[in-house]
Amino acid sequence: MGISTHILDTSRGRPAEGVTVTLHARQDTGWKELARGVTNADGRVKPLLESIPSAGVYRISFEVAPYYARLGTESFYPSVSVDFRVNAPSEHYHVPLLLNPFGFSTYRGS
């Protein structure tokens, strides 16, 4: 089922297009990159990973500074990283980011 994400820029009420997103899996030796993509016009990178190799801890990183620089908007966070646990690799994990220049939130979507 895989891992997917999208970004909504809540300050503009629009998807955040052109944000580089990276997915990592935690291993004993550190973090291993599994996938990388750029959000489309709908703010989505879907699927970021089509099938999840194993249960464990994963990290999605969003490089938001270049996005806000293109908009000419000051922002506090140069990047946002979200760590989450996968208990059932056969399930779908959707991890959206609600973003504004000075804050963010996330949740497990469907």
Contacts in CASP RR format, 6 or more apart in sequence:
PFRMAT RR
TARGET T0000
AUTHOR 0000-0000-0000
METHOD contacts of the structure
MODEL  1
MGISTHILDTSRGRPAEGVTVTLHARQDTGWKELARGVTNADGRVKPLLE
SIPSAGVYRISFEVAPYYARLGTESFYPSVSVDFRVNAPSEHYHVPLLLN
PFGFSTYRGS
1 51 0 8 1.000
1 52 0 8 1.000
1 90 0 8 1.000
1 91 0 8 1.000
1 92 0 8 1.000
1 93 0 8 1.000
2 47 0 8 1.000
2 48 0 8 1.000
2 49 0 8 1.000
2 50 0 8 1.000
2 51 0 8 1.000
2 52 0 8 1.000
2 92 0 8 1.000
2 93 0 8 1.000
3 23 0 8 1.000
3 35 0 8 1.000
3 47 0 8 1.000
3 48 0 8 1.000
3 49 0 8 1.000
3 52 0 8 1.000
3 58 0 8 1.000
3 60 0 8 1.000
3 86 0 8 1.000
3 92 0 8 1.000
3 93 0 8 1.000
3 94 0 8 1.000
3 95 0 8 1.000
4 44 0 8 1.000
4 45 0 8 1.000
4 46 0 8 1.000
4 47 0 8 1.000
4 48 0 8 1.000
4 92 0 8 1.000
4 93 0 8 1.000
4 94 0 8 1.000
4 95 0 8 1.000
5 21 0 8 1.000
5 44 0 8 1.000
5 45 0 8 1.000
5 46 0 8 1.000
5 48 0 8 1.000
5 60 0 8 1.000
5 94 0 8 1.000
5 95 0 8 1.000
5 96 0 8 1.000
5 97 0 8 1.000
6 15 0 8 1.000
6 39 0 8 1.000
6 42 0 8 1.000
6 43 0 8 1.000
6 44 0 8 1.000
6 45 0 8 1.000
6 46 0 8 1.000
6 94 0 8 1.000
6 96 0 8 1.000
6 97 0 8 1.000
7 15 0 8 1.000
7 16 0 8 1.000
7 19 0 8 1.000
7 21 0 8 1.000
7 39 0 8 1.000
7 43 0 8 1.000
7 62 0 8 1.000
7 96 0 8 1.000
7 97 0 8 1.000
7 98 0 8 1.000
7 99 0 8 1.000
8 14 0 8 1.000
8 15 0 8 1.000
8 16 0 8 1.000
8 43 0 8 1.000
8 96 0 8 1.000
8 97 0 8 1.000
8 98 0 8 1.000
8 99 0 8 1.000
9 15 0 8 1.000
9 16 0 8 1.000
9 67 0 8 1.000
9 99 0 8 1.000
9 100 0 8 1.000
10 98 0 8 1.000
10 99 0 8 1.000
10 100 0 8 1.000
11 73 0 8 1.000
11 99 0 8 1.000
11 100 0 8 1.000
11 101 0 8 1.000
15 39 0 8 1.000
15 41 0 8 1.000
15 42 0 8 1.000
15 43 0 8 1.000
15 44 0 8 1.000
16 39 0 8 1.000
16 43 0 8 1.000
16 64 0 8 1.000
16 67 0 8 1.000
16 97 0 8 1.000
16 99 0 8 1.000
17 39 0 8 1.000
17 40 0 8 1.000
17 41 0 8 1.000
17 42 0 8 1.000
17 43 0 8 1.000
18 38 0 8 1.000
18 39 0 8 1.000
18 40 0 8 1.000
18 43 0 8 1.000
18 67 0 8 1.000
19 38 0 8 1.000
19 39 0 8 1.000
19 43 0 8 1.000
19 62 0 8 1.000
19 63 0 8 1.000
19 64 0 8 1.000
19 66 0 8 1.000
19 67 0 8 1.000
20 36 0 8 1.000
20 37 0 8 1.000
20 38 0 8 1.000
20 62 0 8 1.000
20 63 0 8 1.000
20 66 0 8 1.000
21 36 0 8 1.000
21 37 0 8 1.000
21 38 0 8 1.000
21 39 0 8 1.000
21 45 0 8 1.000
21 48 0 8 1.000
21 60 0 8 1.000
21 61 0 8 1.000
21 62 0 8 1.000
21 63 0 8 1.000
22 33 0 8 1.000
22 35 0 8 1.000
22 36 0 8 1.000
22 37 0 8 1.000
22 60 0 8 1.000
22 61 0 8 1.000
22 63 0 8 1.000
23 33 0 8 1.000
23 34 0 8 1.000
23 35 0 8 1.000
23 36 0 8 1.000
23 48 0 8 1.000
23 49 0 8 1.000
23 58 0 8 1.000
23 59 0 8 1.000
23 60 0 8 1.000
24 31 0 8 1.000
24 32 0 8 1.000
24 33 0 8 1.000
24 34 0 8 1.000
24 58 0 8 1.000
24 59 0 8 1.000
24 61 0 8 1.000
25 31 0 8 1.000
25 32 0 8 1.000
25 34 0 8 1.000
25 53 0 8 1.000
25 54 0 8 1.000
25 56 0 8 1.000
25 57 0 8 1.000
25 58 0 8 1.000
25 59 0 8 1.000
26 56 0 8 1.000
26 57 0 8 1.000
26 58 0 8 1.000
26 59 0 8 1.000
26 83 0 8 1.000
31 59 0 8 1.000
34 49 0 8 1.000
34 53 0 8 1.000
34 58 0 8 1.000
35 48 0 8 1.000
35 49 0 8 1.000
37 45 0 8 1.000
37 48 0 8 1.000
38 45 0 8 1.000
39 45 0 8 1.000
48 60 0 8 1.000
51 89 0 8 1.000
52 86 0 8 1.000
52 89 0 8 1.000
52 90 0 8 1.000
52 93 0 8 1.000
53 89 0 8 1.000
54 86 0 8 1.000
54 89 0 8 1.000
55 85 0 8 1.000
55 86 0 8 1.000
55 87 0 8 1.000
55 88 0 8 1.000
55 89 0 8 1.000
56 85 0 8 1.000
56 86 0 8 1.000
56 87 0 8 1.000
57 83 0 8 1.000
57 84 0 8 1.000
57 85 0 8 1.000
57 86 0 8 1.000
58 83 0 8 1.000
58 84 0 8 1.000
58 85 0 8 1.000
58 86 0 8 1.000
58 93 0 8 1.000
59 81 0 8 1.000
59 82 0 8 1.000
59 83 0 8 1.000
59 84 0 8 1.000
60 81 0 8 1.000
60 82 0 8 1.000
60 84 0 8 1.000
60 95 0 8 1.000
60 97 0 8 1.000
61 79 0 8 1.000
61 80 0 8 1.000
61 81 0 8 1.000
61 82 0 8 1.000
62 79 0 8 1.000
62 80 0 8 1.000
62 81 0 8 1.000
62 82 0 8 1.000
62 97 0 8 1.000
62 99 0 8 1.000
63 78 0 8 1.000
63 79 0 8 1.000
64 75 0 8 1.000
64 77 0 8 1.000
64 78 0 8 1.000
64 79 0 8 1.000
64 80 0 8 1.000
64 99 0 8 1.000
65 75 0 8 1.000
65 77 0 8 1.000
65 78 0 8 1.000
65 79 0 8 1.000
68 74 0 8 1.000
68 75 0 8 1.000
68 101 0 8 1.000
73 101 0 8 1.000
74 101 0 8 1.000
75 101 0 8 1.000
75 102 0 8 1.000
76 101 0 8 1.000
76 102 0 8 1.000
76 103 0 8 1.000
77 102 0 8 1.000
77 103 0 8 1.000
77 104 0 8 1.000
80 97 0 8 1.000
80 99 0 8 1.000
80 104 0 8 1.000
82 95 0 8 1.000
82 97 0 8 1.000
82 106 0 8 1.000
84 93 0 8 1.000
84 95 0 8 1.000
84 108 0 8 1.000
86 93 0 8 1.000
92 110 0 8 1.000
93 108 0 8 1.000
94 108 0 8 1.000
94 109 0 8 1.000
94 110 0 8 1.000
95 106 0 8 1.000
95 107 0 8 1.000
95 108 0 8 1.000
95 109 0 8 1.000
96 106 0 8 1.000
96 107 0 8 1.000
96 109 0 8 1.000
97 104 0 8 1.000
97 105 0 8 1.000
97 106 0 8 1.000
98 104 0 8 1.000
98 105 0 8 1.000
98 106 0 8 1.000
END
